[in-house]
Amino acid sequence: MGIKASTPCINVCVYDFDSDLCTGCGRTLEEINDWNRYDNQKKLKIIKKCKKRLDPDAELSYNNDSKGG
């Protein structure tokens, strides 16, 4: 069956019009407005985008052999 997508809303609804994103969940106004119309696959894609939008460095990986602080 797979993972069921739930809303990324964290009830911190502050919209940043400069970035065109909610600073709480990372969705655009269109994504917020149309959320209930999207199928599960589309919701999962949006959630992945939201995570990147809110923390663009989250997917950086570091070489295990690297030295330094």
mmCIF file of the N, C-alpha and C atoms, coordinates in Angstrom:
data_MODEL
# 
_entry.id   MODEL 
# 
loop_
_atom_site.group_PDB 
_atom_site.id 
_atom_site.type_symbol 
_atom_site.label_atom_id 
_atom_site.label_alt_id 
_atom_site.label_comp_id 
_atom_site.label_asym_id 
_atom_site.label_entity_id 
_atom_site.label_seq_id 
_atom_site.pdbx_PDB_ins_code 
_atom_site.Cartn_x 
_atom_site.Cartn_y 
_atom_site.Cartn_z 
_atom_site.occupancy 
_atom_site.B_iso_or_equiv 
_atom_site.pdbx_formal_charge 
_atom_site.auth_seq_id 
_atom_site.auth_comp_id 
_atom_site.auth_asym_id 
_atom_site.auth_atom_id 
_atom_site.pdbx_PDB_model_num 
ATOM 1   N N  . MET A 1 1  ? 0.820  -1.189 0.000  1.00 0.00 ? 1  MET A N  1 
ATOM 2   C CA . MET A 1 1  ? 0.000  0.000  0.000  1.00 0.00 ? 1  MET A CA 1 
ATOM 3   C C  . MET A 1 1  ? 0.866  1.255  0.000  1.00 0.00 ? 1  MET A C  1 
ATOM 4   N N  . GLY A 1 2  ? 1.951  1.293  0.751  1.00 0.00 ? 2  GLY A N  1 
ATOM 5   C CA . GLY A 1 2  ? 2.835  2.444  0.753  1.00 0.00 ? 2  GLY A CA 1 
ATOM 6   C C  . GLY A 1 2  ? 2.549  3.413  1.875  1.00 0.00 ? 2  GLY A C  1 
ATOM 7   N N  . ILE A 1 3  ? 3.277  4.487  1.850  1.00 0.00 ? 3  ILE A N  1 
ATOM 8   C CA . ILE A 1 3  ? 3.160  5.510  2.884  1.00 0.00 ? 3  ILE A CA 1 
ATOM 9   C C  . ILE A 1 3  ? 1.988  6.418  2.567  1.00 0.00 ? 3  ILE A C  1 
ATOM 10  N N  . LYS A 1 4  ? 1.152  6.663  3.555  1.00 0.00 ? 4  LYS A N  1 
ATOM 11  C CA . LYS A 1 4  ? 0.031  7.589  3.390  1.00 0.00 ? 4  LYS A CA 1 
ATOM 12  C C  . LYS A 1 4  ? 0.494  8.976  3.792  1.00 0.00 ? 4  LYS A C  1 
ATOM 13  N N  . ALA A 1 5  ? 0.325  9.916  2.894  1.00 0.00 ? 5  ALA A N  1 
ATOM 14  C CA . ALA A 1 5  ? 0.750  11.299 3.136  1.00 0.00 ? 5  ALA A CA 1 
ATOM 15  C C  . ALA A 1 5  ? -0.254 12.006 4.039  1.00 0.00 ? 5  ALA A C  1 
ATOM 16  N N  . SER A 1 6  ? 0.274  12.695 5.031  1.00 0.00 ? 6  SER A N  1 
ATOM 17  C CA . SER A 1 6  ? -0.570 13.563 5.840  1.00 0.00 ? 6  SER A CA 1 
ATOM 18  C C  . SER A 1 6  ? -0.089 14.993 5.617  1.00 0.00 ? 6  SER A C  1 
ATOM 19  N N  . THR A 1 7  ? -0.878 15.931 5.995  1.00 0.00 ? 7  THR A N  1 
ATOM 20  C CA . THR A 1 7  ? -0.530 17.327 5.764  1.00 0.00 ? 7  THR A CA 1 
ATOM 21  C C  . THR A 1 7  ? 0.774  17.698 6.471  1.00 0.00 ? 7  THR A C  1 
ATOM 22  N N  . PRO A 1 8  ? 1.608  18.490 5.823  1.00 0.00 ? 8  PRO A N  1 
ATOM 23  C CA . PRO A 1 8  ? 2.831  18.953 6.477  1.00 0.00 ? 8  PRO A CA 1 
ATOM 24  C C  . PRO A 1 8  ? 2.586  20.155 7.394  1.00 0.00 ? 8  PRO A C  1 
ATOM 25  N N  . CYS A 1 9  ? 1.349  20.595 7.491  1.00 0.00 ? 9  CYS A N  1 
ATOM 26  C CA . CYS A 1 9  ? 1.013  21.756 8.315  1.00 0.00 ? 9  CYS A CA 1 
ATOM 27  C C  . CYS A 1 9  ? 1.382  21.501 9.776  1.00 0.00 ? 9  CYS A C  1 
ATOM 28  N N  . ILE A 1 10 ? 2.060  22.482 10.383 1.00 0.00 ? 10 ILE A N  1 
ATOM 29  C CA . ILE A 1 10 ? 2.428  22.385 11.796 1.00 0.00 ? 10 ILE A CA 1 
ATOM 30  C C  . ILE A 1 10 ? 1.755  23.486 12.610 1.00 0.00 ? 10 ILE A C  1 
ATOM 31  N N  . ASN A 1 11 ? 0.717  24.086 12.027 1.00 0.00 ? 11 ASN A N  1 
ATOM 32  C CA . ASN A 1 11 ? -0.058 25.151 12.677 1.00 0.00 ? 11 ASN A CA 1 
ATOM 33  C C  . ASN A 1 11 ? 0.785  26.369 13.034 1.00 0.00 ? 11 ASN A C  1 
ATOM 34  N N  . VAL A 1 12 ? 1.774  26.647 12.221 1.00 0.00 ? 12 VAL A N  1 
ATOM 35  C CA . VAL A 1 12 ? 2.564  27.871 12.316 1.00 0.00 ? 12 VAL A CA 1 
ATOM 36  C C  . VAL A 1 12 ? 2.416  28.537 10.949 1.00 0.00 ? 12 VAL A C  1 
ATOM 37  N N  . CYS A 1 13 ? 1.262  29.112 10.734 1.00 0.00 ? 13 CYS A N  1 
ATOM 38  C CA . CYS A 1 13 ? 0.904  29.613 9.408  1.00 0.00 ? 13 CYS A CA 1 
ATOM 39  C C  . CYS A 1 13 ? 1.307  31.078 9.266  1.00 0.00 ? 13 CYS A C  1 
ATOM 40  N N  . VAL A 1 14 ? 2.510  31.279 8.756  1.00 0.00 ? 14 VAL A N  1 
ATOM 41  C CA . VAL A 1 14 ? 3.024  32.617 8.470  1.00 0.00 ? 14 VAL A CA 1 
ATOM 42  C C  . VAL A 1 14 ? 3.506  32.583 7.034  1.00 0.00 ? 14 VAL A C  1 
ATOM 43  N N  . TYR A 1 15 ? 2.836  33.329 6.175  1.00 0.00 ? 15 TYR A N  1 
ATOM 44  C CA . TYR A 1 15 ? 3.178  33.294 4.761  1.00 0.00 ? 15 TYR A CA 1 
ATOM 45  C C  . TYR A 1 15 ? 4.194  34.368 4.435  1.00 0.00 ? 15 TYR A C  1 
ATOM 46  N N  . ASP A 1 16 ? 5.279  33.954 3.799  1.00 0.00 ? 16 ASP A N  1 
ATOM 47  C CA . ASP A 1 16 ? 6.328  34.861 3.357  1.00 0.00 ? 16 ASP A CA 1 
ATOM 48  C C  . ASP A 1 16 ? 6.111  35.116 1.871  1.00 0.00 ? 16 ASP A C  1 
ATOM 49  N N  . PHE A 1 17 ? 5.567  36.287 1.553  1.00 0.00 ? 17 PHE A N  1 
ATOM 50  C CA . PHE A 1 17 ? 5.245  36.589 0.166  1.00 0.00 ? 17 PHE A CA 1 
ATOM 51  C C  . PHE A 1 17 ? 6.490  36.766 -0.699 1.00 0.00 ? 17 PHE A C  1 
ATOM 52  N N  . ASP A 1 18 ? 7.624  37.086 -0.110 1.00 0.00 ? 18 ASP A N  1 
ATOM 53  C CA . ASP A 1 18 ? 8.858  37.215 -0.877 1.00 0.00 ? 18 ASP A CA 1 
ATOM 54  C C  . ASP A 1 18 ? 9.320  35.859 -1.411 1.00 0.00 ? 18 ASP A C  1 
ATOM 55  N N  . SER A 1 19 ? 9.235  34.837 -0.577 1.00 0.00 ? 19 SER A N  1 
ATOM 56  C CA . SER A 1 19 ? 9.649  33.502 -1.012 1.00 0.00 ? 19 SER A CA 1 
ATOM 57  C C  . SER A 1 19 ? 8.478  32.700 -1.582 1.00 0.00 ? 19 SER A C  1 
ATOM 58  N N  . ASP A 1 20 ? 7.264  33.215 -1.414 1.00 0.00 ? 20 ASP A N  1 
ATOM 59  C CA . ASP A 1 20 ? 6.036  32.539 -1.852 1.00 0.00 ? 20 ASP A CA 1 
ATOM 60  C C  . ASP A 1 20 ? 5.859  31.200 -1.142 1.00 0.00 ? 20 ASP A C  1 
ATOM 61  N N  . LEU A 1 21 ? 6.195  31.178 0.162  1.00 0.00 ? 21 LEU A N  1 
ATOM 62  C CA . LEU A 1 21 ? 6.078  29.947 0.953  1.00 0.00 ? 21 LEU A CA 1 
ATOM 63  C C  . LEU A 1 21 ? 5.533  30.232 2.338  1.00 0.00 ? 21 LEU A C  1 
ATOM 64  N N  . CYS A 1 22 ? 4.834  29.251 2.899  1.00 0.00 ? 22 CYS A N  1 
ATOM 65  C CA . CYS A 1 22 ? 4.482  29.286 4.308  1.00 0.00 ? 22 CYS A CA 1 
ATOM 66  C C  . CYS A 1 22 ? 5.753  28.936 5.081  1.00 0.00 ? 22 CYS A C  1 
ATOM 67  N N  . THR A 1 23 ? 6.108  29.743 6.051  1.00 0.00 ? 23 THR A N  1 
ATOM 68  C CA . THR A 1 23 ? 7.334  29.481 6.809  1.00 0.00 ? 23 THR A CA 1 
ATOM 69  C C  . THR A 1 23 ? 7.171  28.320 7.785  1.00 0.00 ? 23 THR A C  1 
ATOM 70  N N  . GLY A 1 24 ? 5.950  27.889 8.025  1.00 0.00 ? 24 GLY A N  1 
ATOM 71  C CA . GLY A 1 24 ? 5.715  26.746 8.906  1.00 0.00 ? 24 GLY A CA 1 
ATOM 72  C C  . GLY A 1 24 ? 5.877  25.415 8.189  1.00 0.00 ? 24 GLY A C  1 
ATOM 73  N N  . CYS A 1 25 ? 5.183  25.266 7.048  1.00 0.00 ? 25 CYS A N  1 
ATOM 74  C CA . CYS A 1 25 ? 5.180  23.968 6.360  1.00 0.00 ? 25 CYS A CA 1 
ATOM 75  C C  . CYS A 1 25 ? 5.990  23.941 5.072  1.00 0.00 ? 25 CYS A C  1 
ATOM 76  N N  . GLY A 1 26 ? 6.294  25.097 4.500  1.00 0.00 ? 26 GLY A N  1 
ATOM 77  C CA . GLY A 1 26 ? 7.089  25.146 3.281  1.00 0.00 ? 26 GLY A CA 1 
ATOM 78  C C  . GLY A 1 26 ? 6.291  25.016 1.994  1.00 0.00 ? 26 GLY A C  1 
ATOM 79  N N  . ARG A 1 27 ? 4.964  25.068 2.094  1.00 0.00 ? 27 ARG A N  1 
ATOM 80  C CA . ARG A 1 27 ? 4.141  24.962 0.886  1.00 0.00 ? 27 ARG A CA 1 
ATOM 81  C C  . ARG A 1 27 ? 3.838  26.339 0.293  1.00 0.00 ? 27 ARG A C  1 
ATOM 82  N N  . THR A 1 28 ? 3.554  26.333 -1.009 1.00 0.00 ? 28 THR A N  1 
ATOM 83  C CA . THR A 1 28 ? 3.091  27.539 -1.679 1.00 0.00 ? 28 THR A CA 1 
ATOM 84  C C  . THR A 1 28 ? 1.599  27.710 -1.410 1.00 0.00 ? 28 THR A C  1 
ATOM 85  N N  . LEU A 1 29 ? 1.069  28.879 -1.714 1.00 0.00 ? 29 LEU A N  1 
ATOM 86  C CA . LEU A 1 29 ? -0.378 29.096 -1.548 1.00 0.00 ? 29 LEU A CA 1 
ATOM 87  C C  . LEU A 1 29 ? -1.175 28.111 -2.395 1.00 0.00 ? 29 LEU A C  1 
ATOM 88  N N  . GLU A 1 30 ? -0.696 27.855 -3.604 1.00 0.00 ? 30 GLU A N  1 
ATOM 89  C CA . GLU A 1 30 ? -1.389 26.893 -4.479 1.00 0.00 ? 30 GLU A CA 1 
ATOM 90  C C  . GLU A 1 30 ? -1.404 25.502 -3.852 1.00 0.00 ? 30 GLU A C  1 
ATOM 91  N N  . GLU A 1 31 ? -0.273 25.071 -3.306 1.00 0.00 ? 31 GLU A N  1 
ATOM 92  C CA . GLU A 1 31 ? -0.206 23.743 -2.684 1.00 0.00 ? 31 GLU A CA 1 
ATOM 93  C C  . GLU A 1 31 ? -1.104 23.655 -1.458 1.00 0.00 ? 31 GLU A C  1 
ATOM 94  N N  . ILE A 1 32 ? -1.158 24.720 -0.677 1.00 0.00 ? 32 ILE A N  1 
ATOM 95  C CA . ILE A 1 32 ? -2.033 24.746 0.503  1.00 0.00 ? 32 ILE A CA 1 
ATOM 96  C C  . ILE A 1 32 ? -3.489 24.679 0.061  1.00 0.00 ? 32 ILE A C  1 
ATOM 97  N N  . ASN A 1 33 ? -3.834 25.508 -0.902 1.00 0.00 ? 33 ASN A N  1 
ATOM 98  C CA . ASN A 1 33 ? -5.207 25.604 -1.375 1.00 0.00 ? 33 ASN A CA 1 
ATOM 99  C C  . ASN A 1 33 ? -5.700 24.297 -1.998 1.00 0.00 ? 33 ASN A C  1 
ATOM 100 N N  . ASP A 1 34 ? -4.855 23.628 -2.768 1.00 0.00 ? 34 ASP A N  1 
ATOM 101 C CA . ASP A 1 34 ? -5.257 22.439 -3.514 1.00 0.00 ? 34 ASP A CA 1 
ATOM 102 C C  . ASP A 1 34 ? -4.935 21.122 -2.816 1.00 0.00 ? 34 ASP A C  1 
ATOM 103 N N  . TRP A 1 35 ? -4.424 21.173 -1.593 1.00 0.00 ? 35 TRP A N  1 
ATOM 104 C CA . TRP A 1 35 ? -3.949 19.974 -0.894 1.00 0.00 ? 35 TRP A CA 1 
ATOM 105 C C  . TRP A 1 35 ? -4.964 18.830 -0.918 1.00 0.00 ? 35 TRP A C  1 
ATOM 106 N N  . ASN A 1 36 ? -6.208 19.096 -0.627 1.00 0.00 ? 36 ASN A N  1 
ATOM 107 C CA . ASN A 1 36 ? -7.218 18.034 -0.550 1.00 0.00 ? 36 ASN A CA 1 
ATOM 108 C C  . ASN A 1 36 ? -7.611 17.485 -1.918 1.00 0.00 ? 36 ASN A C  1 
ATOM 109 N N  . ARG A 1 37 ? -7.193 18.133 -2.969 1.00 0.00 ? 37 ARG A N  1 
ATOM 110 C CA . ARG A 1 37 ? -7.473 17.646 -4.328 1.00 0.00 ? 37 ARG A CA 1 
ATOM 111 C C  . ARG A 1 37 ? -6.373 16.724 -4.849 1.00 0.00 ? 37 ARG A C  1 
ATOM 112 N N  . TYR A 1 38 ? -5.217 16.754 -4.225 1.00 0.00 ? 38 TYR A N  1 
ATOM 113 C CA . TYR A 1 38 ? -4.072 15.972 -4.702 1.00 0.00 ? 38 TYR A CA 1 
ATOM 114 C C  . TYR A 1 38 ? -4.202 14.509 -4.294 1.00 0.00 ? 38 TYR A C  1 
ATOM 115 N N  . ASP A 1 39 ? -3.689 13.630 -5.151 1.00 0.00 ? 39 ASP A N  1 
ATOM 116 C CA . ASP A 1 39 ? -3.630 12.223 -4.771 1.00 0.00 ? 39 ASP A CA 1 
ATOM 117 C C  . ASP A 1 39 ? -2.423 12.010 -3.856 1.00 0.00 ? 39 ASP A C  1 
ATOM 118 N N  . ASN A 1 40 ? -2.335 10.832 -3.285 1.00 0.00 ? 40 ASN A N  1 
ATOM 119 C CA . ASN A 1 40 ? -1.294 10.537 -2.301 1.00 0.00 ? 40 ASN A CA 1 
ATOM 120 C C  . ASN A 1 40 ? 0.111  10.721 -2.880 1.00 0.00 ? 40 ASN A C  1 
ATOM 121 N N  . GLN A 1 41 ? 0.324  10.283 -4.111 1.00 0.00 ? 41 GLN A N  1 
ATOM 122 C CA . GLN A 1 41 ? 1.646  10.389 -4.738 1.00 0.00 ? 41 GLN A CA 1 
ATOM 123 C C  . GLN A 1 41 ? 2.062  11.850 -4.878 1.00 0.00 ? 41 GLN A C  1 
ATOM 124 N N  . LYS A 1 42 ? 1.154  12.712 -5.299 1.00 0.00 ? 42 LYS A N  1 
ATOM 125 C CA . LYS A 1 42 ? 1.446  14.141 -5.447 1.00 0.00 ? 42 LYS A CA 1 
ATOM 126 C C  . LYS A 1 42 ? 1.757  14.752 -4.078 1.00 0.00 ? 42 LYS A C  1 
ATOM 127 N N  . LYS A 1 43 ? 1.001  14.374 -3.045 1.00 0.00 ? 43 LYS A N  1 
ATOM 128 C CA . LYS A 1 43 ? 1.239  14.886 -1.695 1.00 0.00 ? 43 LYS A CA 1 
ATOM 129 C C  . LYS A 1 43 ? 2.631  14.513 -1.199 1.00 0.00 ? 43 LYS A C  1 
ATOM 130 N N  . LEU A 1 44 ? 3.041  13.271 -1.445 1.00 0.00 ? 44 LEU A N  1 
ATOM 131 C CA . LEU A 1 44 ? 4.372  12.835 -1.016 1.00 0.00 ? 44 LEU A CA 1 
ATOM 132 C C  . LEU A 1 44 ? 5.471  13.626 -1.718 1.00 0.00 ? 44 LEU A C  1 
ATOM 133 N N  . LYS A 1 45 ? 5.283  13.938 -3.000 1.00 0.00 ? 45 LYS A N  1 
ATOM 134 C CA . LYS A 1 45 ? 6.255  14.748 -3.737 1.00 0.00 ? 45 LYS A CA 1 
ATOM 135 C C  . LYS A 1 45 ? 6.336  16.158 -3.158 1.00 0.00 ? 45 LYS A C  1 
ATOM 136 N N  . ILE A 1 46 ? 5.183  16.721 -2.811 1.00 0.00 ? 46 ILE A N  1 
ATOM 137 C CA . ILE A 1 46 ? 5.154  18.070 -2.238 1.00 0.00 ? 46 ILE A CA 1 
ATOM 138 C C  . ILE A 1 46 ? 5.834  18.076 -0.880 1.00 0.00 ? 46 ILE A C  1 
ATOM 139 N N  . ILE A 1 47 ? 5.587  17.065 -0.062 1.00 0.00 ? 47 ILE A N  1 
ATOM 140 C CA . ILE A 1 47 ? 6.222  16.980 1.253  1.00 0.00 ? 47 ILE A CA 1 
ATOM 141 C C  . ILE A 1 47 ? 7.740  16.948 1.104  1.00 0.00 ? 47 ILE A C  1 
ATOM 142 N N  . LYS A 1 48 ? 8.237  16.194 0.137  1.00 0.00 ? 48 LYS A N  1 
ATOM 143 C CA . LYS A 1 48 ? 9.681  16.132 -0.109 1.00 0.00 ? 48 LYS A CA 1 
ATOM 144 C C  . LYS A 1 48 ? 10.212 17.509 -0.512 1.00 0.00 ? 48 LYS A C  1 
ATOM 145 N N  . LYS A 1 49 ? 9.487  18.206 -1.381 1.00 0.00 ? 49 LYS A N  1 
ATOM 146 C CA . LYS A 1 49 ? 9.876  19.557 -1.786 1.00 0.00 ? 49 LYS A CA 1 
ATOM 147 C C  . LYS A 1 49 ? 9.879  20.500 -0.586 1.00 0.00 ? 49 LYS A C  1 
ATOM 148 N N  . CYS A 1 50 ? 8.873  20.383 0.272  1.00 0.00 ? 50 CYS A N  1 
ATOM 149 C CA . CYS A 1 50 ? 8.769  21.249 1.449  1.00 0.00 ? 50 CYS A CA 1 
ATOM 150 C C  . CYS A 1 50 ? 9.974  21.091 2.359  1.00 0.00 ? 50 CYS A C  1 
ATOM 151 N N  . LYS A 1 51 ? 10.396 19.866 2.570  1.00 0.00 ? 51 LYS A N  1 
ATOM 152 C CA . LYS A 1 51 ? 11.569 19.619 3.416  1.00 0.00 ? 51 LYS A CA 1 
ATOM 153 C C  . LYS A 1 51 ? 12.802 20.299 2.841  1.00 0.00 ? 51 LYS A C  1 
ATOM 154 N N  . LYS A 1 52 ? 12.976 20.226 1.526  1.00 0.00 ? 52 LYS A N  1 
ATOM 155 C CA . LYS A 1 52 ? 14.118 20.870 0.877  1.00 0.00 ? 52 LYS A CA 1 
ATOM 156 C C  . LYS A 1 52 ? 14.002 22.387 0.956  1.00 0.00 ? 52 LYS A C  1 
ATOM 157 N N  . ARG A 1 53 ? 12.785 22.892 0.806  1.00 0.00 ? 53 ARG A N  1 
ATOM 158 C CA . ARG A 1 53 ? 12.587 24.341 0.861  1.00 0.00 ? 53 ARG A CA 1 
ATOM 159 C C  . ARG A 1 53 ? 12.915 24.895 2.239  1.00 0.00 ? 53 ARG A C  1 
ATOM 160 N N  . LEU A 1 54 ? 12.508 24.174 3.274  1.00 0.00 ? 54 LEU A N  1 
ATOM 161 C CA . LEU A 1 54 ? 12.713 24.651 4.641  1.00 0.00 ? 54 LEU A CA 1 
ATOM 162 C C  . LEU A 1 54 ? 14.132 24.415 5.135  1.00 0.00 ? 54 LEU A C  1 
ATOM 163 N N  . ASP A 1 55 ? 14.794 23.377 4.625  1.00 0.00 ? 55 ASP A N  1 
ATOM 164 C CA . ASP A 1 55 ? 16.165 23.073 5.034  1.00 0.00 ? 55 ASP A CA 1 
ATOM 165 C C  . ASP A 1 55 ? 16.945 22.567 3.825  1.00 0.00 ? 55 ASP A C  1 
ATOM 166 N N  . PRO A 1 56 ? 17.400 23.499 2.965  1.00 0.00 ? 56 PRO A N  1 
ATOM 167 C CA . PRO A 1 56 ? 18.072 23.093 1.731  1.00 0.00 ? 56 PRO A CA 1 
ATOM 168 C C  . PRO A 1 56 ? 19.333 22.275 1.949  1.00 0.00 ? 56 PRO A C  1 
ATOM 169 N N  . ASP A 1 57 ? 19.960 22.359 3.109  1.00 0.00 ? 57 ASP A N  1 
ATOM 170 C CA . ASP A 1 57 ? 21.188 21.616 3.382  1.00 0.00 ? 57 ASP A CA 1 
ATOM 171 C C  . ASP A 1 57 ? 20.929 20.227 3.959  1.00 0.00 ? 57 ASP A C  1 
ATOM 172 N N  . ALA A 1 58 ? 19.684 19.863 4.164  1.00 0.00 ? 58 ALA A N  1 
ATOM 173 C CA . ALA A 1 58 ? 19.349 18.605 4.830  1.00 0.00 ? 58 ALA A CA 1 
ATOM 174 C C  . ALA A 1 58 ? 19.865 17.388 4.087  1.00 0.00 ? 58 ALA A C  1 
ATOM 175 N N  . GLU A 1 59 ? 19.952 17.453 2.767  1.00 0.00 ? 59 GLU A N  1 
ATOM 176 C CA . GLU A 1 59 ? 20.362 16.280 2.005  1.00 0.00 ? 59 GLU A CA 1 
ATOM 177 C C  . GLU A 1 59 ? 21.843 16.261 1.687  1.00 0.00 ? 59 GLU A C  1 
ATOM 178 N N  . LEU A 1 60 ? 22.589 17.187 2.227  1.00 0.00 ? 60 LEU A N  1 
ATOM 179 C CA . LEU A 1 60 ? 24.030 17.163 2.002  1.00 0.00 ? 60 LEU A CA 1 
ATOM 180 C C  . LEU A 1 60 ? 24.624 15.943 2.691  1.00 0.00 ? 60 LEU A C  1 
ATOM 181 N N  . SER A 1 61 ? 25.486 15.276 1.992  1.00 0.00 ? 61 SER A N  1 
ATOM 182 C CA . SER A 1 61 ? 26.174 14.163 2.626  1.00 0.00 ? 61 SER A CA 1 
ATOM 183 C C  . SER A 1 61 ? 27.662 14.498 2.681  1.00 0.00 ? 61 SER A C  1 
ATOM 184 N N  . TYR A 1 62 ? 28.302 14.029 3.675  1.00 0.00 ? 62 TYR A N  1 
ATOM 185 C CA . TYR A 1 62 ? 29.710 14.315 3.870  1.00 0.00 ? 62 TYR A CA 1 
ATOM 186 C C  . TYR A 1 62 ? 30.505 13.043 3.702  1.00 0.00 ? 62 TYR A C  1 
ATOM 187 N N  . ASN A 1 63 ? 31.672 13.186 3.130  1.00 0.00 ? 63 ASN A N  1 
ATOM 188 C CA . ASN A 1 63 ? 32.569 12.060 2.930  1.00 0.00 ? 63 ASN A CA 1 
ATOM 189 C C  . ASN A 1 63 ? 33.060 11.575 4.300  1.00 0.00 ? 63 ASN A C  1 
ATOM 190 N N  . ASN A 1 64 ? 32.873 10.314 4.573  1.00 0.00 ? 64 ASN A N  1 
ATOM 191 C CA . ASN A 1 64 ? 33.284 9.752  5.864  1.00 0.00 ? 64 ASN A CA 1 
ATOM 192 C C  . ASN A 1 64 ? 34.777 9.820  6.084  1.00 0.00 ? 64 ASN A C  1 
ATOM 193 N N  . ASP A 1 65 ? 35.544 9.931  4.992  1.00 0.00 ? 65 ASP A N  1 
ATOM 194 C CA . ASP A 1 65 ? 36.993 9.984  5.111  1.00 0.00 ? 65 ASP A CA 1 
ATOM 195 C C  . ASP A 1 65 ? 37.511 11.396 5.346  1.00 0.00 ? 65 ASP A C  1 
ATOM 196 N N  . SER A 1 66 ? 36.633 12.376 5.292  1.00 0.00 ? 66 SER A N  1 
ATOM 197 C CA . SER A 1 66 ? 37.097 13.757 5.423  1.00 0.00 ? 66 SER A CA 1 
ATOM 198 C C  . SER A 1 66 ? 37.539 14.036 6.854  1.00 0.00 ? 66 SER A C  1 
ATOM 199 N N  . LYS A 1 67 ? 38.506 14.904 6.981  1.00 0.00 ? 67 LYS A N  1 
ATOM 200 C CA . LYS A 1 67 ? 39.009 15.270 8.299  1.00 0.00 ? 67 LYS A CA 1 
ATOM 201 C C  . LYS A 1 67 ? 38.740 16.750 8.505  1.00 0.00 ? 67 LYS A C  1 
ATOM 202 N N  . GLY A 1 68 ? 38.559 17.107 9.698  1.00 0.00 ? 68 GLY A N  1 
ATOM 203 C CA . GLY A 1 68 ? 38.303 18.513 9.987  1.00 0.00 ? 68 GLY A CA 1 
ATOM 204 C C  . GLY A 1 68 ? 37.182 18.648 10.979 1.00 0.00 ? 68 GLY A C  1 
ATOM 205 N N  . GLY A 1 69 ? 36.880 19.893 11.281 1.00 0.00 ? 69 GLY A N  1 
ATOM 206 C CA . GLY A 1 69 ? 35.908 20.131 12.332 1.00 0.00 ? 69 GLY A CA 1 
ATOM 207 C C  . GLY A 1 69 ? 34.648 20.529 11.859 1.00 0.00 ? 69 GLY A C  1 
# 
